[in-house]
Amino acid sequence: MKVNGTAARIAVLASIVAAGAAIFALGPARESAQAAVVEGAQARAASYTAASTLASVLKSGRYVVAPEGNEARYFAREQLAGVSFPNDAIGVTKGVSGAIVIDGAGKLVPAQSKIVVDVTQLKSDRDRRDGYVQRRTLETEKYPNVTLVPKEITGLSAPLPDSGRATFQLLGDLTVKGVTRPTNWQVNARFRGDTVSGTASTSFTFADFQMEKPSVSIVLAVQDTLHLQYDFRLVPGGE
């Protein structure tokens, strides 16, 4: 059957309208699908950012001396009367307090960092030595504490690791009997979650801090070099 021109034009117009309607119907669905993809990516990015921020918080902040696992000690090589070989005098105290603050870049904040050692609690295997160290060498009645203010960490990349071990240097100002001097500490640390533990050690002479070497009847001689060692355990803490 032959269709006149008007009817043909109407049929073509109807087809165009139907196609347009189909396009407009598919458009919102396509846009909705694209929006869902974008929203999903944004949600994943937000989740990743939140996780990264949390990790950053755990690696920075204030680390305080834990209630257990902290002990400071000195080693002094001495020659005792009646003994043919040298002996290491070792004095120990568990009276340690303080905190170390790390910023977001993994750097120390010296103004907020300090480790305090109560040297009135120092004990060795000989009471006479301890008495001399308390009264003369350290004068603990006047200077009951030895303090360390950490200044810089070298040899440790930032941010701090979540696990494993690391060896690095800690530079800090040590104050003994009111005398403050820069010291370099060798640190062997272990990272486990948000806890940092390990050992830090340094050496100096009695003269560096204007200290009198122990001199009692049973001690013939004491070497000039004094070694300090600090077994530490630090955990996150508030202000």
C-alpha positions as CSV (number, residue, x, y, z in Angstrom):
1,M,0.0,0.0,0.0
2,K,1.3,3.4,-0.8
3,V,1.7,5.9,2.0
4,N,1.2,9.6,1.2
5,G,3.9,12.2,2.0
6,T,2.2,13.6,5.1
7,A,1.8,10.1,6.7
8,A,5.5,9.3,5.9
9,R,6.7,12.5,7.5
10,I,4.6,11.8,10.6
11,A,6.0,8.3,10.9
12,V,9.6,9.6,10.6
13,L,8.9,12.2,13.2
14,A,7.4,9.6,15.5
15,S,10.5,7.5,15.2
16,I,12.8,10.4,16.0
17,V,10.7,11.2,19.1
18,A,10.8,7.6,20.2
19,A,14.5,7.4,19.8
20,G,15.0,10.7,21.7
21,A,12.9,9.4,24.5
22,A,15.0,6.2,24.6
23,I,18.2,8.3,24.7
24,F,16.8,10.5,27.5
25,A,15.7,7.4,29.4
26,L,19.1,5.8,29.1
27,G,20.9,9.0,30.0
28,P,20.0,9.2,33.7
29,A,20.8,5.5,34.1
30,R,24.2,6.0,32.5
31,E,24.8,9.0,34.6
32,S,23.7,7.2,37.7
33,A,26.0,4.3,37.0
34,Q,28.9,6.7,36.4
35,A,28.1,8.5,39.6
36,A,28.0,5.2,41.5
37,V,31.5,4.4,40.1
38,V,32.8,7.9,41.1
39,E,31.2,7.7,44.6
40,G,32.8,4.2,45.1
41,A,36.2,5.5,44.1
42,Q,35.8,8.5,46.4
43,A,34.7,6.3,49.3
44,R,37.7,4.0,48.7
45,A,40.0,7.1,48.6
46,A,38.5,8.5,51.8
47,S,38.9,5.1,53.5
48,Y,42.6,5.0,52.3
49,T,43.2,8.5,53.5
50,A,41.6,7.8,56.9
51,A,43.8,4.7,57.3
52,S,46.9,6.6,56.2
53,T,46.0,9.4,58.7
54,L,45.6,6.8,61.5
55,A,48.9,5.2,60.6
56,S,50.5,8.6,60.7
57,V,49.1,9.4,64.1
58,L,50.4,6.1,65.5
59,K,53.9,6.8,64.2
60,S,53.9,10.4,65.5
61,G,52.8,11.8,68.8
62,R,53.9,11.5,72.4
63,Y,55.7,8.3,73.6
64,V,55.9,7.9,77.4
65,V,58.0,5.7,79.5
66,A,56.0,2.6,80.2
67,P,55.4,1.5,83.8
68,E,57.5,-1.6,83.2
69,G,60.5,-2.4,81.0
70,N,62.7,0.7,81.8
71,E,66.0,0.5,83.6
72,A,69.1,2.7,83.6
73,R,72.6,1.6,84.6
74,Y,76.2,2.7,84.7
75,F,79.3,0.6,84.1
76,A,82.7,1.6,85.5
77,R,85.8,-0.5,85.1
78,E,87.6,-0.8,88.4
79,Q,90.4,-2.7,90.0
80,L,89.6,-4.1,93.4
81,A,92.1,-4.8,96.1
82,G,92.9,-8.5,96.4
83,V,91.6,-9.3,92.9
84,S,94.0,-9.9,90.0
85,F,91.7,-8.9,87.2
86,P,89.5,-5.8,86.5
87,N,85.9,-5.7,87.5
88,D,82.9,-3.8,86.1
89,A,81.0,-1.9,88.8
90,I,77.4,-1.8,87.7
91,G,74.8,0.4,89.3
92,V,71.1,0.0,88.4
93,T,67.9,2.0,88.9
94,K,64.4,1.5,87.7
95,G,63.4,5.1,88.6
96,V,62.9,6.3,85.0
97,S,60.2,8.7,83.8
98,G,59.5,11.1,80.9
99,A,58.4,11.2,77.3
100,I,59.7,11.6,73.8
101,V,57.6,13.5,71.2
102,I,57.7,12.8,67.5
103,D,56.1,15.2,64.9
104,G,54.3,14.2,61.8
105,A,57.6,14.1,59.8
106,G,59.2,11.7,62.2
107,K,61.4,14.4,63.8
108,L,62.0,14.9,67.5
109,V,60.4,17.8,69.4
110,P,63.1,18.7,71.9
111,A,61.0,21.2,73.8
112,Q,58.5,18.5,74.7
113,S,61.0,15.6,75.1
114,K,62.8,14.6,78.3
115,I,63.9,11.4,80.0
116,V,64.5,11.7,83.8
117,V,66.5,9.1,85.8
118,D,66.2,9.0,89.6
119,V,69.8,8.3,90.6
120,T,69.0,8.2,94.3
121,Q,67.8,4.6,93.6
122,L,71.1,3.5,92.1
123,K,72.2,0.2,93.6
124,S,75.3,-2.0,92.9
125,D,76.6,-5.1,94.6
126,R,78.5,-3.1,97.2
127,D,76.9,-0.7,99.7
128,R,80.2,1.1,100.3
129,R,80.5,1.9,96.7
130,D,76.9,3.1,96.5
131,G,77.3,5.3,99.5
132,Y,80.3,7.0,97.9
133,V,78.6,7.4,94.6
134,Q,75.5,8.9,96.3
135,R,77.4,11.3,98.6
136,R,80.5,12.3,96.5
137,T,80.3,11.3,92.9
138,L,76.7,12.3,92.1
139,E,75.8,14.3,95.3
140,T,72.2,13.0,95.0
141,E,70.9,15.0,97.9
142,K,71.5,18.1,95.8
143,Y,71.1,16.5,92.3
144,P,68.6,13.6,92.6
145,N,68.0,13.3,88.9
146,V,70.0,12.9,85.7
147,T,68.1,14.1,82.6
148,L,68.4,13.6,78.9
149,V,66.8,15.9,76.4
150,P,66.8,14.2,73.0
151,K,67.6,16.6,70.2
152,E,67.9,14.7,67.0
153,I,67.7,11.2,65.5
154,T,70.0,10.2,62.7
155,G,70.0,7.0,60.6
156,L,66.3,6.3,61.0
157,S,63.9,7.0,58.1
158,A,60.4,8.5,58.7
159,P,57.8,7.5,59.4
160,L,58.6,5.0,62.1
161,P,58.2,1.4,61.1
162,D,55.4,-0.8,62.4
163,S,57.6,-3.8,63.1
164,G,61.1,-5.0,63.0
165,R,64.4,-3.7,64.4
166,A,66.5,-0.6,63.7
167,T,69.9,0.8,64.7
168,F,70.4,4.5,64.8
169,Q,72.0,7.5,66.6
170,L,70.3,9.7,69.1
171,L,71.9,13.1,69.9
172,G,70.8,14.7,73.2
173,D,71.8,17.0,76.0
174,L,72.7,15.1,79.2
175,T,72.6,16.9,82.5
176,V,74.5,15.4,85.5
177,K,75.1,17.3,88.7
178,G,73.9,20.5,87.0
179,V,76.4,20.2,84.2
180,T,74.9,19.8,80.7
181,R,76.8,18.3,77.8
182,P,75.9,17.0,74.3
183,T,76.0,13.2,74.1
184,N,75.7,10.7,71.3
185,W,73.7,7.5,72.0
186,Q,73.8,4.3,70.0
187,V,70.3,3.0,69.9
188,N,69.1,-0.6,69.1
189,A,65.3,-0.4,68.9
190,R,62.5,-2.8,68.3
191,F,59.2,-1.7,66.8
192,R,56.0,-3.7,67.6
193,G,52.8,-2.0,66.8
194,D,52.8,1.3,68.6
195,T,55.4,0.2,71.2
196,V,59.1,1.0,70.9
197,S,61.6,-0.8,73.1
198,G,65.3,-1.4,73.0
199,T,68.6,-0.2,74.5
200,A,70.5,3.1,74.2
201,S,74.1,3.5,75.3
202,T,76.7,6.2,75.5
203,S,80.1,6.9,77.2
204,F,81.9,9.9,78.7
205,T,84.6,10.6,81.3
206,F,84.1,11.5,85.0
207,A,85.7,14.9,84.2
208,D,83.2,15.7,81.5
209,F,80.6,16.2,84.2
210,Q,83.0,17.3,87.0
211,M,82.4,14.1,88.9
212,E,84.7,12.6,91.4
213,K,85.7,9.0,90.7
214,P,84.8,6.5,93.5
215,S,87.6,6.1,96.0
216,V,87.1,3.5,98.8
217,S,89.5,1.2,100.5
218,I,88.6,-1.9,98.5
219,V,89.0,0.0,95.1
220,L,92.5,0.4,93.9
221,A,91.7,2.3,90.7
222,V,88.8,3.3,88.4
223,Q,89.1,3.9,84.7
224,D,88.2,7.4,83.5
225,T,85.5,6.3,81.1
226,L,82.0,5.8,82.4
227,H,79.4,3.9,80.3
228,L,75.6,4.5,80.6
229,Q,73.0,2.2,79.3
230,Y,69.2,2.6,79.2
231,D,66.8,-0.3,78.5
232,F,63.7,1.5,77.4
233,R,60.1,0.7,76.6
234,L,58.0,3.5,75.3
235,V,54.2,3.5,74.6
236,P,51.8,6.2,73.2
237,G,50.6,8.6,75.9
238,G,48.5,11.7,76.3
239,E,49.5,15.2,77.2
